[in-house]
Amino acid sequence: MRIAIFDPFSGIAGDMALGALIAVGLDADWLRALPATLGLDGVGVNIREVIRGEIVCRKVDFDIPPQPHGRHIREIRQIVAKSGAPERVRVRANETFTAIATAEGEIHGMSPDDVHLHEVGAVDAILDVVGVIWGLELLGVEQVHCGPIALGDGTVRAAHGILPVPAPATLKLLEGHPVRPGPEGSGELVTPTGAALVRTLSVGAPPAEYVPVCSGFGAGTKDFVGRANALRIVLADTVERVAGADNLVELVCDIDDMTAEYLAAVAERARESGALDVTMVPVTMKRGRPGTRIEVLCRPVDAGRLEELLLIETTTIGVRERAVRRRALPREVIHVTVLGHEIAAKVVSLPNGRRRAKPEFADVQRVALASGQPLQDISRLAAFEAERRLRD
């Protein structure tokens, strides 16, 4: 599985993450076109190489015409909805902005819908959030991991006056994530945008073993003497992708007093929180009552967090845990063109050396709707093109 590892040894901000993604292969022209894609006219994107602590980094800056000073969460959701981004990107972006509004609301005693997001509601923050989440998707990243975050020190001037570092909302967004103060004299190193991206995207600490594929640095605005103010991102493959087998954990609980819609929401929440698979099986419980068994497959590092999710988000009063071993076929994603539309196809390598391709249903459905052709016809055309690619 392709993962991204955030290494925030000098904090994290949205522009730092964008710069690091450019350094590991995100198309710079795609980022330059992003403001127009989001309907943010007149915004220029400046991408350049800079030196931070003798390390070459990518620096991303936005040239922004006069704009409203911040926005409410509903206005930001409208921008995201009109972006044309994949559904997974839109969902994650809305989660990120909602997390910020919720944190700000808790700090100031307000409803999230009533919070006026100042810095984070500005154009550059919207571009940072959508750009990072969409960029990771374009790079084929399936999971994000983040190490301990350096917070900085001192105070920072914000819309609400002078605040301690980290700012109250920033620290609230980082609750549950490993952090450390300093370095001394560095000021603010973590922005609310950076903290919210970590909260939404990170499934936990980096795995104990992984295979680095490439790495790059995104520059912060501050340029310290003698050390690099940058965020490093490592694109990597998990070891099981290379070895073909991995040791996992299965979490199991039985429930007989939740409706189907709430159970489905819990399963989706678990998937978004790092579960490799979530299965729901009908079971018969005590006194003959019909129930549902939830089985969550995950990595050992994620087991504790997902166990807590099941205990908090469901009505179960106990979760069972057992070690399992899974052999996963090596896989990759290719793209084929059908009737002028791009469709992703997952390709797996079989033990006998053969390869097998299957078009992604969401793409097949999208093209079928756009072209007016039956789903099965689009699927067959996509499968034919994918098999032809494999033969070539």
Secondary structure, 3 states (H helix, E strand, C coil): CEEEEEECCCCECHHHHHHHHHHCCCCHHHHHHHHHHCCCCCCEEEEEEEEECCEEEEEEEEECCCCCCCEEHHHHHHHHHCCCCCHHHHHHHHHHHHHHHHHHHHHHCCCHHHCEECCCCCHHHHHHHHHHHHHHHHCCCCEEEECCEECECCEEEECCEEEECCCHHHHHHCCCCCEECECCCCCECECHHHHHHHHHHECCCCCCCEEEEEEEEEECCCCCCCCCCEEEEEEEEEHHHHHCEEEEEEEEEEECCCCHHHHHHHHHHHHHCCCCEEEEEEEECHHHCEEEEEEEEECHHHHHHHHHHHHHHCCCCCCEEEEEEEECCCEEEEEEEECCEEEEEEEEECCCCCEEEEECHHHHHHHHHHHCCCHHHHHHHHHHHHHHHHHC
